[in-house]
Amino acid sequence: TMAGTSIDAIAKVLEMSAKIVEEELDAELNQLKQMDEDDLERLRERRLEALKKAHKRKQELLTKGHGEYREIPSEKDFFSEVKESEKVVCHFYRNSTSRCKILDKHLAILAKKHVETKFIKLNVEKAPFLTERLRIKIIPTLALLVDGKSKDYVVGFTDLGNTDEFSTEMLEWRLGCADVINYSGNTLEPPLMTQKSGRKVTKVEKKAIRGRAYESDSDEEDDDD
C-alpha cells in the first residue's frame, strides 16, 4: 500500500541519517586518535584559557552590578550606571502602577540569566529630567541602552502580546530583537503567544508587533493600566 511505502521511505531516510551521524562521529574520533599528546595538550590549554577569560569577564560584570535586578536611587545614578556597562535595560516605573510589578518579576529572572546585561529600575517620580529627556510617556517603559545610547524602548505591554500574562521568554525575545542581550533564539519569530482568551496570536499580529514604531503616540505621561 501507499502508506506502507511511505513508512518504508521514512525508515530508510532515518537509517541514512543515523548512518551519516555515525560516520561523522567516527571521523571525529579518528581525528582525535591521530592527535599526539602535544596536540591534545594545546587543545586543552586553549579550552582552559577560554574558560578562564569567560570567568574573569563574568566576575568583572558582577562587580559592576550585573547578575541581579537592582533599583537605583536617583537619575544622577542612572548616568554612572549606564556609562560603565555596554548593555543596560532600565525599567522606568511608578509604585502605583500594577503592571510595573509584573515586569519586575520577569526582569529579576532575566538579570540572573543574562549577566552580560545590566538590569536596573528607576522611579519616574525621582527622575523628572530623564523622563522628559527620554520622552517617556507611558508607565511602565523599558529603556534599552547600548554603549550609553538609548537604542529602543518597550512601551507598556503592546510588544509582549498585549496581555498581562506574557511569558519571561516573550520579554527575552523582545530584548533580543534590540540586541540588548545575547539572544540564542530566532528574533524573526516570537515565542508562542496566547491572549487571555487563550486564542493564538496570528502571524499578521506578530508582524505588526515586530514592525511597529516604538515611539509613544501619547502626549502625556500616563499609566498603561
C-alpha positions in Angstrom: 0.0 0.0 0.0 0.9 3.6 -0.3 1.0 4.1 3.5 3.4 1.1 3.7 5.7 2.6 1.0 5.7 5.9 2.8 6.6 4.3 6.2 9.4 2.3 4.4 10.7 5.5 2.8 10.7 7.3 6.2 12.5 4.3 7.8 15.2 4.5 5.0 15.7 8.2 5.5 16.1 7.8 9.3 18.5 4.9 8.7 20.6 7.1 6.4 20.5 10.0 8.8 21.7 7.7 11.6 24.5 6.4 9.3 25.7 9.9 8.5 25.8 10.9 12.2 27.7 7.7 12.9 30.2 8.4 10.1 30.7 12.0 11.4 31.3 10.7 14.9 33.7 8.1 13.6 35.6 10.8 11.6 35.8 13.0 14.7 37.1 10.1 16.9 39.7 9.2 14.3 40.9 12.8 14.2 41.2 12.8 18.0 43.1 9.4 17.9 45.5 10.8 15.3 46.3 13.8 17.5 49.5 13.3 19.5 49.9 14.3 23.2 51.2 17.7 22.3 48.2 18.5 20.1 45.8 17.4 22.9 47.7 19.4 25.5 47.5 22.5 23.3 43.7 21.9 22.7 43.2 21.5 26.5 45.2 24.7 27.2 43.2 26.7 24.7 40.0 25.5 26.2 41.2 26.3 29.7 42.3 29.8 28.6 38.9 30.4 27.1 37.1 29.3 30.3 39.4 31.5 32.4 38.7 34.5 30.2 34.9 33.9 30.4 35.1 33.5 34.2 37.2 36.7 34.6 34.7 38.7 32.4 31.8 37.4 34.4 33.4 38.5 37.7 34.1 41.9 36.2 30.5 42.3 35.2 29.3 41.1 38.7 31.4 43.9 40.3 29.6 46.4 38.1 26.2 45.3 39.4 25.3 42.8 36.7 23.6 39.5 37.5 20.9 41.0 39.7 17.9 43.3 39.1 18.5 46.5 41.2 16.8 49.7 42.0 18.9 52.9 41.6 18.2 55.8 43.9 18.2 58.7 41.6 18.5 59.9 38.0 22.1 61.1 38.7 23.0 57.4 39.4 21.5 56.5 36.0 24.3 58.1 34.1 27.1 56.4 36.0 25.4 53.0 35.8 24.9 53.4 32.0 28.4 54.7 31.5 30.2 51.7 32.9 28.2 49.0 31.1 27.9 48.2 27.4 24.3 46.9 27.6 21.6 48.2 30.0 17.9 47.6 30.5 16.3 50.3 32.7 12.7 50.0 33.9 11.0 53.3 34.4 8.3 52.5 37.0 5.8 54.0 39.4 4.7 52.3 42.6 1.0 52.9 41.9 1.2 51.1 38.5 0.4 47.4 38.9 1.9 46.4 35.6 5.3 47.5 36.8 5.2 44.7 39.4 4.6 42.2 36.6 7.7 43.4 34.8 9.7 43.3 38.0 9.1 39.5 38.2 10.4 38.8 34.7 13.3 41.2 34.8 14.6 39.6 38.0 14.7 36.3 36.2 16.4 37.7 33.1 19.0 39.6 35.1 20.3 36.3 36.6 20.2 34.6 33.2 21.8 37.4 31.1 24.8 38.6 33.1 26.2 40.3 30.0 23.5 43.0 30.5 22.8 45.3 33.5 19.2 45.4 34.7 18.1 48.4 36.7 14.9 50.2 37.7 14.2 53.9 38.4 11.2 55.5 39.9 9.9 58.2 37.5 8.9 60.4 40.4 12.6 60.7 41.2 13.6 61.2 37.6 11.7 64.2 36.1 14.6 65.4 33.9 15.4 61.9 32.5 11.7 61.1 31.9 11.3 64.3 29.9 14.6 63.9 28.0 13.9 60.3 27.0 10.3 61.2 26.2 8.8 58.6 28.5 5.0 59.0 28.2 3.7 55.6 29.4 4.5 53.7 32.5 5.9 51.1 32.5 8.6 51.8 29.9 11.8 49.9 29.4 14.7 51.9 28.0 17.2 49.6 26.2 20.6 51.2 26.0 23.7 50.1 24.1 27.1 51.8 24.5 25.5 54.6 26.5 22.8 55.4 23.9 19.1 54.6 24.0 18.6 52.1 21.2 15.0 51.1 21.7 12.0 51.3 24.1 9.5 48.7 25.3 6.4 50.8 25.9 3.7 49.1 28.1 2.9 45.5 27.1 2.0 46.1 23.4 5.1 44.4 22.1 4.6 41.5 24.5 1.3 40.2 23.1 -0.8 42.9 24.7 -1.5 40.8 27.8 -0.5 40.8 31.4 0.1 37.0 31.1 3.1 37.3 28.8 6.0 34.8 29.5 9.5 35.6 30.5 10.6 34.1 27.2 8.4 36.7 25.4 10.2 39.6 27.1 13.5 37.9 26.5 12.7 37.7 22.8 11.8 41.4 22.6 15.1 42.3 24.3 16.9 40.0 21.9 15.3 41.9 19.0 17.1 45.0 20.2 20.4 43.3 20.7 20.5 44.4 24.3 21.0 40.8 25.4 22.8 37.8 23.8 19.8 36.0 22.5 20.2 32.5 21.1 16.6 32.1 19.7 15.2 33.3 16.4 14.4 37.0 16.6 12.2 36.8 13.5 9.7 34.5 15.2 8.5 35.4 18.8 7.7 32.6 21.2 4.2 31.2 21.0 1.9 33.8 22.4 -1.6 33.3 23.8 -4.1 36.0 24.8 -6.2 36.0 28.0 -8.9 34.3 25.9 -6.4 31.5 25.1 -6.5 32.2 21.4 -3.3 32.0 19.4 -1.9 35.3 18.1 -1.8 35.3 14.3 1.2 35.9 12.1 -0.2 39.2 11.0 -0.3 40.4 14.6 3.2 39.1 15.2 4.4 41.0 12.2 2.7 44.2 13.5 4.5 43.8 16.8 7.8 43.3 15.1 7.4 46.2 12.7 5.6 48.9 14.7 7.2 52.2 15.7 8.2 52.1 19.3 7.6 55.9 19.9 4.5 56.5 22.0 1.6 58.4 20.5 0.5 59.8 23.8 1.3 63.4 24.6 1.1 62.9 28.3 2.9 60.7 30.8 0.3 58.1 31.6 -0.1 54.7 33.3 -0.6 51.8 31.0 -3.1 50.0 33.2 
